[in-house]
Amino acid sequence: MGRNSQGETEGLVRLEILVEADTMREIEQVVQERGWELAEGLRLLLGSGLAYARGEQVLQAVESGALSRDDLQRLLARMVETETRLAALRFRTWEAQQANEAWELSTGAIRNENQGLRSLVQRLRSENVALQAENARLRALLPVSPADPPPQPSPAAPPSVRRSFWHNWRRALKKRSRA
């Protein structure tokens, strides 16, 4: 049995032990029967073994009459403190489970929104390619020789008419991109 001091963080110690394969199979069976995760089960079994060893010492002290009234009161106070901590830890575990479920739900919603946005981006990219092709086709229709300049709005047309033309053109492009 060994302790890895490099694995110690915030009151935790990494514990590495070797056990017989049959013992490990029995441990795994108990862990599975109780529905525990392996690491959780190992901690619970180690803690219950420690409690059993301490309880055995107390029973021997009681039988031999070596357990004083003060020792018994300290033991009972420790048991009450342990039960109190256990109740608090169970509540914290429940809160953590609730927070985890809420996080998983929000993560799922974010994933769905992300997928929807990816689909939208893909559609817009396709539309952009189609619009670029249409733009290239329309440019090909424009006259290319300087002798044939593209038609210009008549100078007599007021700026509001020209603005209206471009406004309508943009609106038509937007409608086309939505379709």
Buried (B, 14 or more C-beta within 10 A) or exposed (E): EEEEEEEEEEEEEEEEEEEEEEEEEEBEEEBEEEEBEEEEBBEBBEEEEEEEEEEEEEEEBEEEEEBEEEEEEEBEEEEEEEEEEEEEEEEEEEEEEEEEEEEEEEEEEEEEEEEEEEEEEEEEEEBEEEEEEEEEEEEEEEEEEEEEEEEEEEEEEEEEEEEEEEEEEEEEEEEEEEE
